[in-house]
Amino acid sequence: MRRWLREALPDLSEEVRDDLLVCATELVSNAVRHARPLPGGEVCVAYALGPSDVEVRVFDGGSRTHPHVCAVNLDSAHGRGMFIVSKLSADWGARTLGDGSQEVWARIPVR
């Protein structure tokens, strides 16, 4: 996924690309760890490049909980993903789709 995004968006600055890759990795990790997979046992990743930002979207089979930013415990190995996404992105969100699947996205400014 990281290589695919890197190759698909070669004209992004290194800083923007790094922020995008970290956010995408965190969103995919959360989908794998906390949600059901889509049919076929997968999660799906998409991106959209606009004039002022690049957006990454991760689709999964849905979850009982909605993604949220937790209080950060620096001694813990877990629980910082959405905090990191919230700091690196201009905006992020999640929504449950009609079939019960879930879309989580992050928007990174193109500087």
PyMOL commands that set and color helices and strands:
alter all, ss='L'
color gray80, all
select helices_A, chain A and resi 2-8+14-34+81-88
alter helices_A, ss='H'
color red, helices_A
select strands_A, chain A and resi 44-49+53-60+91-96+102-109
alter strands_A, ss='S'
color yellow, strands_A
deselect
rebuild
show_as cartoon
